[in-house]
Amino acid sequence: MCRNIHVLHNLEPATTSDEVRAAALQYVRKVSGAAKPSQANQAAFDRAVEEIAHATEHLLADLVTTAPPKDREVLAAQARARAAVRYAR
């Protein structure tokens, strides 16, 4: 999976629409192989981002868990620690 796409479910504070859209954009970029589409493909690119963001919002709303919410600060610290090990080489 792309390293820039993060877990969005069961976070405290709750995931925002901007975070969902950013994840959808990253996904479409990865799948299409284009960070910035050509003018001919811009409409299809934008439509895909919006549809994936919409589906993701529905998925997150429908998921059920009994686990306590994850703390964003703890997850960020863990990611920084992994990056320090990965890039220290």
SULZIQUI-V367034 format. One record per residue. RES is the residue in three letters. OMEGA is omega in whole degrees, 0 to 359 (999 if undefined). D_FIRST is the distance of its C-alpha to the first C-alpha in Angstrom with 1 decimal. Layout:
BEGIN
RES,OMEGA,D_FIRST / RES,OMEGA,D_FIRST
END
This chain:
BEGIN
MET,179,0.0 / CYS,183,3.8 / ARG,182,6.2 / ASN,177,8.6 / ILE,186,7.6 / HIS,175,9.5 / VAL,181,11.2 / LEU,185,14.1 / HIS,172,16.2 / ASN,178,19.2 / LEU,176,19.6 / GLU,357,23.0 / PRO,186,23.9 / ALA,179,22.3 / THR,180,19.5 / THR,177,21.2 / SER,178,21.0 / ASP,178,20.2 / GLU,178,17.0 / VAL,180,16.1 / ARG,178,17.1 / ALA,178,15.1 / ALA,178,11.8 / ALA,178,13.1 / LEU,179,14.2 / GLN,179,10.9 / TYR,181,9.4 / VAL,177,12.7 / ARG,182,12.8 / LYS,183,9.6 / VAL,183,11.0 / SER,183,14.5 / GLY,181,14.1 / ALA,176,16.5 / ALA,177,16.5 / LYS,182,20.0 / PRO,175,21.2 / SER,178,24.8 / GLN,180,27.5 / ALA,183,27.7 / ASN,186,24.1 / GLN,182,24.0 / ALA,179,25.3 / ALA,179,22.7 / PHE,181,19.9 / ASP,179,21.4 / ARG,179,22.1 / ALA,179,18.5 / VAL,181,17.4 / GLU,180,20.3 / GLU,179,19.7 / ILE,177,16.1 / ALA,179,17.3 / HIS,179,20.2 / ALA,179,18.5 / THR,177,16.2 / GLU,179,19.5 / HIS,179,21.0 / LEU,181,18.3 / LEU,179,18.5 / ALA,184,22.3 / ASP,181,22.6 / LEU,180,20.5 / VAL,177,22.9 / THR,174,22.7 / THR,180,25.4 / ALA,177,23.4 / PRO,180,24.6 / PRO,178,22.5 / LYS,179,20.2 / ASP,182,21.7 / ARG,181,19.8 / GLU,178,21.8 / VAL,178,21.0 / LEU,180,17.2 / ALA,178,17.7 / ALA,178,20.0 / GLN,179,17.6 / ALA,178,14.9 / ARG,179,17.9 / ALA,178,19.0 / ARG,180,15.8 / ALA,179,15.9 / ALA,178,19.5 / VAL,183,19.1 / ARG,185,16.4 / TYR,178,18.6 / ALA,184,21.9 / ARG,999,21.9
END
